[in-house]
Amino acid sequence: MNIKIRLFIIFTLGIGFVIYGIPHFSPEKEVTRIPRVLYPLYEQFGTAGLGVVLMAIGVFCMLYAIFTYKRMK
């Protein structure tokens, strides 16, 4: 697969993580869909901690894709 397509997919996944992490800061909604890998973090820090981690993973993926694409040019 072309590297540009891979970077686009990584960037899109990063956007998805950020969008998925934003609702975890809402106090009126109980979170029911917790990724299994991040469940220990949810038990330790609650919904806000889970939202922060999801958004951090998303930002990291987006920055990785952007800087790798710029380095290719």
Backbone as XML, in Angstrom:
<?xml version="1.0"?>
<chain id="A" units="angstrom">
  <residue number="1" name="MET">
    <atom name="N" x="0.845" y="-1.168" z="0.000"/>
    <atom name="CA" x="0.000" y="0.000" z="0.000"/>
    <atom name="C" x="0.899" y="1.243" z="0.000"/>
  </residue>
  <residue number="2" name="ASN">
    <atom name="N" x="0.461" y="2.245" z="-0.672"/>
    <atom name="CA" x="1.215" y="3.492" z="-0.773"/>
    <atom name="C" x="1.342" y="4.156" z="0.602"/>
  </residue>
  <residue number="3" name="ILE">
    <atom name="N" x="2.498" y="4.767" z="0.867"/>
    <atom name="CA" x="2.753" y="5.386" z="2.171"/>
    <atom name="C" x="1.811" y="6.564" z="2.422"/>
  </residue>
  <residue number="4" name="LYS">
    <atom name="N" x="1.432" y="7.288" z="1.380"/>
    <atom name="CA" x="0.514" y="8.414" z="1.561"/>
    <atom name="C" x="-0.866" y="7.934" z="2.003"/>
  </residue>
  <residue number="5" name="ILE">
    <atom name="N" x="-1.288" y="6.797" z="1.490"/>
    <atom name="CA" x="-2.577" y="6.237" z="1.896"/>
    <atom name="C" x="-2.510" y="5.788" z="3.351"/>
  </residue>
  <residue number="6" name="ARG">
    <atom name="N" x="-1.395" y="5.167" z="3.734"/>
    <atom name="CA" x="-1.230" y="4.747" z="5.129"/>
    <atom name="C" x="-1.255" y="5.945" z="6.071"/>
  </residue>
  <residue number="7" name="LEU">
    <atom name="N" x="-0.575" y="7.016" z="5.694"/>
    <atom name="CA" x="-0.559" y="8.208" z="6.537"/>
    <atom name="C" x="-1.944" y="8.839" z="6.627"/>
  </residue>
  <residue number="8" name="PHE">
    <atom name="N" x="-2.688" y="8.807" z="5.539"/>
    <atom name="CA" x="-4.055" y="9.329" z="5.563"/>
    <atom name="C" x="-4.930" y="8.498" z="6.502"/>
  </residue>
  <residue number="9" name="ILE">
    <atom name="N" x="-4.755" y="7.181" z="6.480"/>
    <atom name="CA" x="-5.523" y="6.311" z="7.369"/>
    <atom name="C" x="-5.157" y="6.581" z="8.830"/>
  </residue>
  <residue number="10" name="ILE">
    <atom name="N" x="-3.864" y="6.749" z="9.121"/>
    <atom name="CA" x="-3.428" y="7.052" z="10.488"/>
    <atom name="C" x="-4.005" y="8.390" z="10.942"/>
  </residue>
  <residue number="11" name="PHE">
    <atom name="N" x="-3.991" y="9.389" z="10.050"/>
    <atom name="CA" x="-4.547" y="10.699" z="10.384"/>
    <atom name="C" x="-6.044" y="10.592" z="10.670"/>
  </residue>
  <residue number="12" name="THR">
    <atom name="N" x="-6.754" y="9.826" z="9.858"/>
    <atom name="CA" x="-8.190" y="9.646" z="10.053"/>
    <atom name="C" x="-8.484" y="8.931" z="11.371"/>
  </residue>
  <residue number="13" name="LEU">
    <atom name="N" x="-7.678" y="7.932" z="11.715"/>
    <atom name="CA" x="-7.849" y="7.260" z="13.003"/>
    <atom name="C" x="-7.600" y="8.221" z="14.161"/>
  </residue>
  <residue number="14" name="GLY">
    <atom name="N" x="-6.632" y="9.114" z="14.003"/>
    <atom name="CA" x="-6.369" y="10.116" z="15.034"/>
    <atom name="C" x="-7.559" y="11.027" z="15.250"/>
  </residue>
  <residue number="15" name="ILE">
    <atom name="N" x="-8.176" y="11.453" z="14.158"/>
    <atom name="CA" x="-9.381" y="12.279" z="14.271"/>
    <atom name="C" x="-10.485" y="11.497" z="14.980"/>
  </residue>
  <residue number="16" name="GLY">
    <atom name="N" x="-10.603" y="10.220" z="14.652"/>
    <atom name="CA" x="-11.608" y="9.383" z="15.303"/>
    <atom name="C" x="-11.384" y="9.253" z="16.798"/>
  </residue>
  <residue number="17" name="PHE">
    <atom name="N" x="-10.123" y="9.085" z="17.210"/>
    <atom name="CA" x="-9.821" y="9.001" z="18.641"/>
    <atom name="C" x="-10.178" y="10.301" z="19.358"/>
  </residue>
  <residue number="18" name="VAL">
    <atom name="N" x="-9.868" y="11.431" z="18.740"/>
    <atom name="CA" x="-10.188" y="12.718" z="19.372"/>
    <atom name="C" x="-11.702" y="12.882" z="19.489"/>
  </residue>
  <residue number="19" name="ILE">
    <atom name="N" x="-12.419" y="12.558" z="18.432"/>
    <atom name="CA" x="-13.878" y="12.679" z="18.462"/>
    <atom name="C" x="-14.484" y="11.710" z="19.474"/>
  </residue>
  <residue number="20" name="TYR">
    <atom name="N" x="-13.909" y="10.511" z="19.590"/>
    <atom name="CA" x="-14.412" y="9.522" z="20.550"/>
    <atom name="C" x="-14.085" y="9.922" z="21.985"/>
  </residue>
  <residue number="21" name="GLY">
    <atom name="N" x="-13.015" y="10.689" z="22.194"/>
    <atom name="CA" x="-12.616" y="11.082" z="23.538"/>
    <atom name="C" x="-13.363" y="12.278" z="24.088"/>
  </residue>
  <residue number="22" name="ILE">
    <atom name="N" x="-13.872" y="13.144" z="23.223"/>
    <atom name="CA" x="-14.540" y="14.369" z="23.676"/>
    <atom name="C" x="-15.785" y="14.089" z="24.528"/>
  </residue>
  <residue number="23" name="PRO">
    <atom name="N" x="-16.675" y="13.163" z="24.176"/>
    <atom name="CA" x="-17.878" y="12.956" z="25.010"/>
    <atom name="C" x="-17.595" y="12.414" z="26.408"/>
  </residue>
  <residue number="24" name="HIS">
    <atom name="N" x="-16.398" y="11.924" z="26.662"/>
    <atom name="CA" x="-16.097" y="11.386" z="27.987"/>
    <atom name="C" x="-15.992" y="12.481" z="29.045"/>
  </residue>
  <residue number="25" name="PHE">
    <atom name="N" x="-15.965" y="13.746" z="28.649"/>
    <atom name="CA" x="-15.929" y="14.846" z="29.603"/>
    <atom name="C" x="-17.326" y="15.285" z="30.026"/>
  </residue>
  <residue number="26" name="SER">
    <atom name="N" x="-18.351" y="14.776" z="29.381"/>
    <atom name="CA" x="-19.727" y="15.157" z="29.678"/>
    <atom name="C" x="-20.198" y="14.460" z="30.956"/>
  </residue>
  <residue number="27" name="PRO">
    <atom name="N" x="-20.646" y="15.216" z="31.977"/>
    <atom name="CA" x="-21.041" y="14.582" z="33.242"/>
    <atom name="C" x="-22.408" y="13.897" z="33.193"/>
  </residue>
  <residue number="28" name="GLU">
    <atom name="N" x="-23.279" y="14.300" z="32.277"/>
    <atom name="CA" x="-24.632" y="13.750" z="32.287"/>
    <atom name="C" x="-24.742" y="12.417" z="31.560"/>
  </residue>
  <residue number="29" name="LYS">
    <atom name="N" x="-23.721" y="12.016" z="30.834"/>
    <atom name="CA" x="-23.795" y="10.772" z="30.072"/>
    <atom name="C" x="-22.881" y="9.731" z="30.714"/>
  </residue>
  <residue number="30" name="GLU">
    <atom name="N" x="-23.426" y="8.574" z="30.981"/>
    <atom name="CA" x="-22.623" y="7.475" z="31.517"/>
    <atom name="C" x="-21.928" y="6.775" z="30.350"/>
  </residue>
  <residue number="31" name="VAL">
    <atom name="N" x="-20.660" y="6.550" z="30.495"/>
    <atom name="CA" x="-19.873" y="5.929" z="29.432"/>
    <atom name="C" x="-20.087" y="4.424" z="29.480"/>
  </residue>
  <residue number="32" name="THR">
    <atom name="N" x="-20.521" y="3.850" z="28.369"/>
    <atom name="CA" x="-20.736" y="2.410" z="28.330"/>
    <atom name="C" x="-19.756" y="1.711" z="27.403"/>
  </residue>
  <residue number="33" name="ARG">
    <atom name="N" x="-19.195" y="2.412" z="26.450"/>
    <atom name="CA" x="-18.267" y="1.797" z="25.501"/>
    <atom name="C" x="-16.841" y="2.184" z="25.873"/>
  </residue>
  <residue number="34" name="ILE">
    <atom name="N" x="-16.186" y="1.314" z="26.606"/>
    <atom name="CA" x="-14.820" y="1.569" z="27.040"/>
    <atom name="C" x="-13.921" y="0.564" z="26.335"/>
  </residue>
  <residue number="35" name="PRO">
    <atom name="N" x="-12.884" y="1.021" z="25.643"/>
    <atom name="CA" x="-11.955" y="0.071" z="25.023"/>
    <atom name="C" x="-11.324" y="-0.833" z="26.083"/>
  </residue>
  <residue number="36" name="ARG">
    <atom name="N" x="-11.248" y="-2.114" z="25.785"/>
    <atom name="CA" x="-10.760" y="-3.093" z="26.750"/>
    <atom name="C" x="-9.330" y="-2.807" z="27.191"/>
  </residue>
  <residue number="37" name="VAL">
    <atom name="N" x="-8.507" y="-2.316" z="26.295"/>
    <atom name="CA" x="-7.115" y="-2.020" z="26.623"/>
    <atom name="C" x="-7.027" y="-0.873" z="27.629"/>
  </residue>
  <residue number="38" name="LEU">
    <atom name="N" x="-7.952" y="0.082" z="27.539"/>
    <atom name="CA" x="-7.914" y="1.256" z="28.407"/>
    <atom name="C" x="-8.777" y="1.112" z="29.664"/>
  </residue>
  <residue number="39" name="TYR">
    <atom name="N" x="-9.349" y="-0.069" z="29.906"/>
    <atom name="CA" x="-10.228" y="-0.241" z="31.063"/>
    <atom name="C" x="-9.516" y="-0.036" z="32.401"/>
  </residue>
  <residue number="40" name="PRO">
    <atom name="N" x="-8.273" y="-0.517" z="32.589"/>
    <atom name="CA" x="-7.594" y="-0.220" z="33.865"/>
    <atom name="C" x="-7.414" y="1.281" z="34.104"/>
  </residue>
  <residue number="41" name="LEU">
    <atom name="N" x="-7.180" y="2.025" z="33.041"/>
    <atom name="CA" x="-7.062" y="3.471" z="33.171"/>
    <atom name="C" x="-8.404" y="4.081" z="33.570"/>
  </residue>
  <residue number="42" name="TYR">
    <atom name="N" x="-9.494" y="3.541" z="33.022"/>
    <atom name="CA" x="-10.830" y="4.015" z="33.376"/>
    <atom name="C" x="-11.127" y="3.756" z="34.855"/>
  </residue>
  <residue number="43" name="GLU">
    <atom name="N" x="-10.731" y="2.577" z="35.357"/>
    <atom name="CA" x="-10.955" y="2.277" z="36.773"/>
    <atom name="C" x="-10.161" y="3.215" z="37.672"/>
  </residue>
  <residue number="44" name="GLN">
    <atom name="N" x="-8.965" y="3.577" z="37.244"/>
    <atom name="CA" x="-8.091" y="4.411" z="38.071"/>
    <atom name="C" x="-8.498" y="5.890" z="38.047"/>
  </residue>
  <residue number="45" name="PHE">
    <atom name="N" x="-8.777" y="6.433" z="36.850"/>
    <atom name="CA" x="-8.977" y="7.879" z="36.700"/>
    <atom name="C" x="-10.389" y="8.288" z="36.308"/>
  </residue>
  <residue number="46" name="GLY">
    <atom name="N" x="-11.255" y="7.352" z="35.968"/>
    <atom name="CA" x="-12.629" y="7.687" z="35.618"/>
    <atom name="C" x="-12.772" y="8.123" z="34.167"/>
  </residue>
  <residue number="47" name="THR">
    <atom name="N" x="-13.913" y="8.734" z="33.877"/>
    <atom name="CA" x="-14.213" y="9.085" z="32.490"/>
    <atom name="C" x="-13.333" y="10.215" z="31.973"/>
  </residue>
  <residue number="48" name="ALA">
    <atom name="N" x="-12.978" y="11.154" z="32.825"/>
    <atom name="CA" x="-12.141" y="12.271" z="32.373"/>
    <atom name="C" x="-10.747" y="11.782" z="31.994"/>
  </residue>
  <residue number="49" name="GLY">
    <atom name="N" x="-10.197" y="10.870" z="32.764"/>
    <atom name="CA" x="-8.884" y="10.316" z="32.436"/>
    <atom name="C" x="-8.912" y="9.552" z="31.130"/>
  </residue>
  <residue number="50" name="LEU">
    <atom name="N" x="-10.001" y="8.810" z="30.912"/>
    <atom name="CA" x="-10.147" y="8.076" z="29.660"/>
    <atom name="C" x="-10.261" y="9.034" z="28.480"/>
  </residue>
  <residue number="51" name="GLY">
    <atom name="N" x="-10.994" y="10.117" z="28.655"/>
    <atom name="CA" x="-11.109" y="11.115" z="27.593"/>
    <atom name="C" x="-9.783" y="11.771" z="27.268"/>
  </residue>
  <residue number="52" name="VAL">
    <atom name="N" x="-9.000" y="12.078" z="28.299"/>
    <atom name="CA" x="-7.689" y="12.697" z="28.078"/>
    <atom name="C" x="-6.774" y="11.755" z="27.314"/>
  </residue>
  <residue number="53" name="VAL">
    <atom name="N" x="-6.765" y="10.478" z="27.697"/>
    <atom name="CA" x="-5.893" y="9.515" z="27.018"/>
    <atom name="C" x="-6.318" y="9.320" z="25.571"/>
  </residue>
  <residue number="54" name="LEU">
    <atom name="N" x="-7.606" y="9.202" z="25.319"/>
    <atom name="CA" x="-8.075" y="9.030" z="23.944"/>
    <atom name="C" x="-7.717" y="10.240" z="23.084"/>
  </residue>
  <residue number="55" name="MET">
    <atom name="N" x="-7.874" y="11.430" z="23.635"/>
    <atom name="CA" x="-7.525" y="12.623" z="22.868"/>
    <atom name="C" x="-6.015" y="12.721" z="22.655"/>
  </residue>
  <residue number="56" name="ALA">
    <atom name="N" x="-5.218" y="12.324" z="23.637"/>
    <atom name="CA" x="-3.763" y="12.358" z="23.482"/>
    <atom name="C" x="-3.307" y="11.367" z="22.418"/>
  </residue>
  <residue number="57" name="ILE">
    <atom name="N" x="-3.908" y="10.176" z="22.398"/>
    <atom name="CA" x="-3.572" y="9.194" z="21.365"/>
    <atom name="C" x="-3.939" y="9.741" z="19.991"/>
  </residue>
  <residue number="58" name="GLY">
    <atom name="N" x="-5.102" y="10.374" z="19.892"/>
    <atom name="CA" x="-5.528" y="10.939" z="18.614"/>
    <atom name="C" x="-4.615" y="12.044" z="18.127"/>
  </residue>
  <residue number="59" name="VAL">
    <atom name="N" x="-4.224" y="12.938" z="19.019"/>
    <atom name="CA" x="-3.322" y="14.031" z="18.631"/>
    <atom name="C" x="-1.965" y="13.470" z="18.219"/>
  </residue>
  <residue number="60" name="PHE">
    <atom name="N" x="-1.473" y="12.460" z="18.948"/>
    <atom name="CA" x="-0.201" y="11.838" z="18.585"/>
    <atom name="C" x="-0.271" y="11.225" z="17.190"/>
  </residue>
  <residue number="61" name="CYS">
    <atom name="N" x="-1.354" y="10.512" z="16.883"/>
    <atom name="CA" x="-1.504" y="9.902" z="15.555"/>
    <atom name="C" x="-1.543" y="10.965" z="14.462"/>
  </residue>
  <residue number="62" name="MET">
    <atom name="N" x="-2.277" y="12.041" z="14.709"/>
    <atom name="CA" x="-2.367" y="13.099" z="13.699"/>
    <atom name="C" x="-1.021" y="13.775" z="13.484"/>
  </residue>
  <residue number="63" name="LEU">
    <atom name="N" x="-0.310" y="14.087" z="14.570"/>
    <atom name="CA" x="0.997" y="14.735" z="14.427"/>
    <atom name="C" x="2.009" y="13.813" z="13.760"/>
  </residue>
  <residue number="64" name="TYR">
    <atom name="N" x="1.958" y="12.526" z="14.085"/>
    <atom name="CA" x="2.854" y="11.568" z="13.443"/>
    <atom name="C" x="2.619" y="11.543" z="11.934"/>
  </residue>
  <residue number="65" name="ALA">
    <atom name="N" x="1.351" y="11.498" z="11.522"/>
    <atom name="CA" x="1.040" y="11.454" z="10.097"/>
    <atom name="C" x="1.463" y="12.746" z="9.399"/>
  </residue>
  <residue number="66" name="ILE">
    <atom name="N" x="1.238" y="13.883" z="10.029"/>
    <atom name="CA" x="1.594" y="15.166" z="9.411"/>
    <atom name="C" x="3.098" y="15.296" z="9.251"/>
  </residue>
  <residue number="67" name="PHE">
    <atom name="N" x="3.855" y="15.026" z="10.324"/>
    <atom name="CA" x="5.304" y="15.207" z="10.248"/>
    <atom name="C" x="5.972" y="14.175" z="9.346"/>
  </residue>
  <residue number="68" name="THR">
    <atom name="N" x="5.441" y="12.964" z="9.292"/>
    <atom name="CA" x="5.988" y="11.965" z="8.376"/>
    <atom name="C" x="5.718" y="12.367" z="6.935"/>
  </residue>
  <residue number="69" name="TYR">
    <atom name="N" x="4.544" y="12.902" z="6.664"/>
    <atom name="CA" x="4.226" y="13.355" z="5.311"/>
    <atom name="C" x="5.125" y="14.524" z="4.902"/>
  </residue>
  <residue number="70" name="LYS">
    <atom name="N" x="5.356" y="15.464" z="5.823"/>
    <atom name="CA" x="6.221" y="16.609" z="5.503"/>
    <atom name="C" x="7.659" y="16.168" z="5.275"/>
  </residue>
  <residue number="71" name="ARG">
    <atom name="N" x="8.114" y="15.163" z="6.015"/>
    <atom name="CA" x="9.477" y="14.674" z="5.852"/>
    <atom name="C" x="9.657" y="13.972" z="4.501"/>
  </residue>
  <residue number="72" name="MET">
    <atom name="N" x="8.575" y="13.408" z="3.954"/>
    <atom name="CA" x="8.656" y="12.725" z="2.658"/>
    <atom name="C" x="8.897" y="13.703" z="1.521"/>
  </residue>
  <residue number="73" name="LYS">
    <atom name="N" x="8.389" y="14.910" z="1.621"/>
    <atom name="CA" x="8.487" y="15.874" z="0.518"/>
    <atom name="C" x="9.857" y="16.420" z="0.358"/>
  </residue>
</chain>
